[in-house]
Amino acid sequence: MAELVQSGIAAIEVRGLAKSYGGVHAVRGIDLTVERGQIFALLGPNGAGKTTTVEILEGYRSHDGGTARVLGYDPARQRQQLNRQIGIVLQSSGMDRYLTVSETVAMYAGFYPRPRPVDEVIELVGLEAKRDARVLKLSGGQQRRLDFAIALAGNPDLLFLDEPTTGFDPSARHEAWEVIKNLAALGKTVLLTTHYMDEAQYLADQVAVISSGLIMAEGPPATIGNRELARARIHYRLAGGVTPPADLTAPAGPDGLIELAPDDLTTTLHRLTGWALEQDVELTGLEVIRPSLEDVYLELTGGPAGHVGQASAGTTIAQPASIQPAGRKGRRRA
């Protein structure tokens, strides 16, 4: 069992965190709270301040202002104590290619005072059949599972996952997602960074979008940026020569789809389908679409400067900063 920390506190508590590189403000006074047992996704374009924030929380980078507490510790001053209780999965690792899976996990487990049993870790990440296989014989997806096993070897309370499925094919990505879900089921707290909106949607209990060193929005994936209240769109396609009532149509796009964005979704959809039934017309490709997490992300990170969204309960939205963030992507080893 990992070293006990103060109970009743959040896994990560950040207040007014700031970091500058010369005259460029990479992180501009952000607040974040990650509760224990959560999967928390930090989203943002390259240079947004995402990597700097995570490296501060891991204890690999100092901060200029504000406070950060991770599992009750100050990562800048209590890094040794913190390292015993966190696991880190980087975008790439430096594993010995000629060690076996079990030898690799056992080696990393030996760095911790109270590691998880090697066989148990291997089972958790689904590598039982490859226990005695050498690293160089593993597929890309299997090597990523081994990365998770290394991070779990010390039985950490908190895991940092840095873009854990970058470069994966769809099958390998979904396998990795299930491993991450299993970690949360064990009561682990997970902070992940990702560029994949579907990944954040599937995995995260809470999402924060960072841009230009500021948290632009924070909340559950389904409600972030008022997503659940945003106007839905109706898509449909008609056979040639048929014309619906003027208020139920619009110029078709290149793919032939007509898009409506009604104020009253229920009434408009009822009238459209009622008209189609009366006229014996087939509405092909009929669907109702609400803005996706990707739509919200693009609006928050790439919308016009000065736009301020109206936050719903449990969701915060900040005004974009005009200054450009630092483009540093310094990597670190666990």
C-alpha positions in Angstrom: 0.0 0.0 0.0 1.3 3.4 -0.9 2.4 5.8 1.9 -0.6 7.4 3.6 -1.3 11.0 3.0 -3.7 13.4 4.6 -7.3 12.2 4.1 -10.1 14.4 3.0 -8.0 16.5 0.7 -8.1 16.6 -3.1 -5.5 14.7 -5.1 -4.4 17.9 -6.8 -5.1 21.5 -5.6 -3.8 24.4 -7.7 -4.4 28.0 -6.9 -3.1 31.0 -8.9 -0.3 28.9 -10.5 2.0 31.0 -12.7 5.1 30.3 -14.7 7.0 32.5 -17.1 9.9 32.0 -19.5 11.7 35.3 -19.9 8.9 37.7 -20.9 6.5 35.0 -22.0 3.8 33.9 -19.6 3.3 30.1 -20.1 0.9 29.7 -17.2 -1.1 32.8 -16.1 -2.6 32.2 -12.6 -4.7 29.0 -13.1 -6.9 27.2 -10.5 -7.5 23.5 -10.7 -8.9 20.8 -8.4 -8.7 17.1 -9.1 -10.6 15.0 -6.7 -9.4 11.6 -5.6 -10.5 8.7 -7.8 -11.2 11.0 -10.8 -10.0 10.7 -14.3 -9.2 14.3 -15.2 -8.3 15.3 -18.8 -6.3 18.5 -19.5 -6.8 19.6 -23.1 -5.1 22.3 -25.0 -3.1 23.1 -28.2 0.6 22.9 -28.3 2.2 25.8 -26.3 -1.0 26.4 -24.3 0.7 25.8 -20.9 -0.5 22.2 -20.5 3.0 20.5 -20.3 4.4 23.2 -18.0 1.4 22.8 -15.7 1.9 19.0 -15.5 5.6 19.2 -15.1 5.1 21.6 -12.1 2.7 19.1 -10.6 5.1 16.2 -11.1 7.9 18.2 -9.3 10.0 18.5 -12.5 9.7 22.2 -12.9 9.4 25.1 -10.4 6.7 27.7 -10.5 6.9 31.5 -10.2 3.6 32.2 -8.4 0.6 30.6 -6.7 0.5 27.2 -4.9 0.3 23.6 -5.9 -0.4 20.6 -3.6 -0.3 17.1 -5.0 -1.5 14.3 -2.6 -1.0 16.9 0.2 2.6 17.6 -0.8 4.3 20.6 -2.3 5.9 19.1 -5.4 8.6 21.8 -5.5 9.8 21.1 -2.0 8.7 17.5 -1.2 9.5 15.8 -4.5 11.1 12.8 -2.8 8.0 12.0 -0.7 5.7 12.7 -3.7 7.7 10.4 -6.1 6.8 7.4 -3.9 3.1 7.9 -4.6 2.9 8.9 -8.2 3.4 7.0 -11.5 4.2 8.7 -14.8 3.5 7.4 -18.4 5.4 9.5 -20.9 4.9 9.6 -24.6 8.0 7.4 -25.0 10.0 5.5 -22.6 13.6 4.2 -22.4 13.0 0.6 -21.5 15.7 -2.0 -22.1 14.6 -3.8 -25.2 16.3 -7.1 -24.2 14.6 -7.5 -20.8 11.4 -9.5 -20.5 8.1 -8.0 -19.4 8.4 -9.5 -15.9 12.0 -8.4 -15.6 11.2 -4.9 -16.6 8.3 -4.5 -14.1 10.4 -6.1 -11.4 13.3 -3.7 -12.0 11.0 -0.6 -11.7 9.2 -2.1 -8.7 12.5 -2.3 -6.9 12.7 1.5 -6.9 9.8 1.8 -4.5 9.4 1.0 -0.8 6.0 -0.8 -1.1 5.6 -2.0 -4.7 2.6 -3.9 -6.1 3.3 -7.6 -6.8 4.8 -8.0 -10.2 2.4 -10.7 -11.4 -0.5 -8.6 -10.2 0.7 -5.6 -12.2 1.2 -7.6 -15.3 -2.3 -9.0 -15.0 -3.8 -5.5 -14.5 -2.5 -4.3 -17.9 -3.4 -7.5 -19.7 0.2 -8.8 -20.5 -0.1 -12.2 -18.8 0.5 -14.0 -22.1 3.6 -11.9 -22.7 5.1 -12.2 -19.3 8.3 -13.9 -20.5 8.5 -12.0 -23.9 11.3 -9.6 -24.5 10.4 -5.9 -24.9 11.6 -5.9 -28.5 9.1 -8.6 -29.4 6.1 -6.6 -28.2 3.8 -4.8 -30.5 3.3 -1.0 -30.1 0.1 -1.5 -28.2 1.8 -4.1 -25.9 4.7 -1.8 -25.2 2.2 0.9 -24.2 0.6 -1.6 -21.8 4.1 -2.2 -20.4 4.5 1.6 -19.9 1.3 1.5 -17.8 2.8 -1.5 -15.9 5.9 0.5 -15.1 3.9 3.4 -13.8 1.8 1.0 -11.6 4.8 -0.9 -10.3 5.2 1.3 -7.2 1.5 1.1 -6.4 0.9 4.9 -6.8 -2.1 6.8 -5.7 -1.9 9.2 -8.7 -0.9 8.6 -12.3 0.1 11.2 -14.9 -0.5 10.0 -18.4 1.0 12.2 -21.1 -0.9 11.7 -24.4 -1.1 8.0 -23.7 -2.4 6.8 -27.1 -0.6 9.1 -29.5 0.2 7.1 -32.7 -2.0 4.2 -31.8 -4.4 2.5 -34.3 -8.1 2.5 -33.3 -8.0 -1.0 -31.8 -4.9 -0.3 -29.7 -6.4 3.0 -28.5 -9.5 1.3 -27.3 -7.4 -1.3 -25.5 -5.5 1.4 -23.8 -8.7 3.1 -22.8 -9.9 0.0 -21.0 -6.6 -0.2 -19.1 -7.1 3.4 -18.0 -10.7 2.7 -16.9 -9.4 -0.3 -14.9 -7.0 2.0 -13.1 -9.8 4.3 -12.0 -11.8 1.2 -10.9 -8.9 0.5 -8.5 -9.4 3.9 -6.9 -6.4 5.5 -8.6 -6.5 9.2 -9.6 -5.5 9.8 -13.2 -4.5 13.1 -14.8 -4.1 12.8 -18.5 -3.2 15.1 -21.3 -4.6 14.3 -24.8 -5.3 15.9 -28.2 -8.1 13.4 -28.9 -11.5 14.7 -28.0 -13.2 11.3 -28.2 -10.6 10.0 -25.7 -11.4 12.8 -23.2 -15.1 12.2 -23.8 -14.9 8.5 -23.1 -12.5 8.5 -20.2 -12.7 11.7 -18.2 -15.0 12.5 -15.3 -13.8 16.1 -15.5 -12.2 18.2 -18.3 -10.3 21.4 -18.3 -9.4 23.3 -21.5 -6.2 25.4 -21.3 -5.2 28.0 -23.8 -2.7 30.9 -23.7 -1.9 29.9 -20.1 -5.4 30.2 -18.8 -8.1 27.7 -18.0 -10.8 28.5 -20.5 -13.4 26.1 -19.3 -13.7 23.3 -16.8 -16.5 20.8 -16.1 -17.9 17.3 -17.0 -17.4 16.5 -20.8 -21.2 16.5 -21.3 -21.7 20.1 -20.0 -18.4 21.9 -20.5 -18.9 25.2 -22.3 -22.7 24.9 -22.0 -22.5 22.0 -24.4 -25.7 20.5 -23.1 -27.6 23.8 -23.7 -26.2 24.5 -27.1 -28.6 24.7 -30.0 -29.0 21.3 -31.8 -28.9 21.0 -35.5 -31.0 18.8 -37.8 -29.4 17.2 -40.8 -31.3 15.5 -43.6 -31.1 14.8 -47.3 -34.0 14.8 -49.9 -34.5 13.2 -53.3 -34.2 15.6 -56.2 -37.3 17.6 -57.2 -38.9 17.7 -53.8 -39.2 21.0 -52.0 -40.1 21.3 -48.3 -41.8 24.3 -46.8 -39.5 27.3 -46.7 -39.0 27.3 -43.0 -38.0 23.6 -43.0 -35.2 23.9 -45.6 -31.9 25.6 -46.3 -29.3 25.5 -49.1 -27.8 22.0 -49.3 -24.1 21.5 -48.6 -21.7 19.8 -51.0 -22.7 16.4 -49.7 -26.4 17.2 -50.3 -27.2 17.5 -46.6 -29.6 20.2 -45.5 -28.9 21.7 -42.1 -31.4 23.4 -39.8 -30.6 25.1 -36.4 -34.1 25.6 -35.0 -35.0 27.5 -31.8 -37.6 24.8 -31.0 -36.0 21.5 -31.8 -39.0 19.3 -30.9 -41.6 21.3 -32.9 -39.4 21.6 -36.0 -38.5 18.0 -36.0 -42.2 17.0 -35.6 -43.2 19.3 -38.5 -40.4 18.0 -40.7 -41.2 14.4 -40.2 -44.9 15.0 -40.4 -44.5 16.7 -43.8 -42.3 13.9 -45.0 -44.9 11.3 -44.0 -47.7 13.3 -45.7 -45.8 13.7 -48.9 -44.4 10.1 -48.8 -40.9 11.5 -48.9 -37.9 9.7 -47.4 -35.5 11.8 -45.3 -32.2 10.1 -45.8 -29.4 10.8 -43.4 -31.8 12.3 -40.8 -30.0 13.0 -37.6 -30.1 15.4 -34.7 -26.6 16.7 -33.6 -25.5 18.6 -30.6 -22.1 20.3 -30.5 -19.4 17.7 -29.8 -16.6 18.2 -27.3 -14.3 18.9 -30.2 -16.7 21.7 -31.4 -16.5 23.3 -27.9 -12.7 22.8 -27.7 -12.2 24.6 -31.1 -14.5 27.4 -30.1 -12.7 27.9 -26.8 -9.1 27.7 -28.1 -9.6 29.1 -31.6 -12.5 31.5 -31.4 -12.4 35.3 -31.7 -10.4 37.0 -29.0 -12.5 38.7 -26.4 -15.4 36.3 -26.6 -16.6 35.4 -23.1 -18.9 32.4 -22.7 -21.7 32.2 -20.1 -20.9 29.3 -17.8 -23.4 26.8 -16.6 -23.4 25.3 -13.1 -20.2 23.3 -12.5 -18.5 24.8 -15.6 -16.1 27.8 -15.6 -15.2 29.8 -18.7 -12.4 32.4 -18.8 -11.6 35.1 -21.4 -8.8 34.2 -23.7 -5.4 35.9 -23.2 -3.9 37.9 -25.9 -0.3 36.9 -25.2 1.1 33.9 -27.0 2.3 31.0 -24.7 5.7 29.5 -24.6 6.3 26.7 -27.1 8.5 24.6 -24.8 7.9 20.9 -24.8 10.7 19.7 -22.5 10.5 16.0 -21.7 11.4 14.4 -18.5 11.9 10.9 -17.2 10.0 9.2 -14.5 
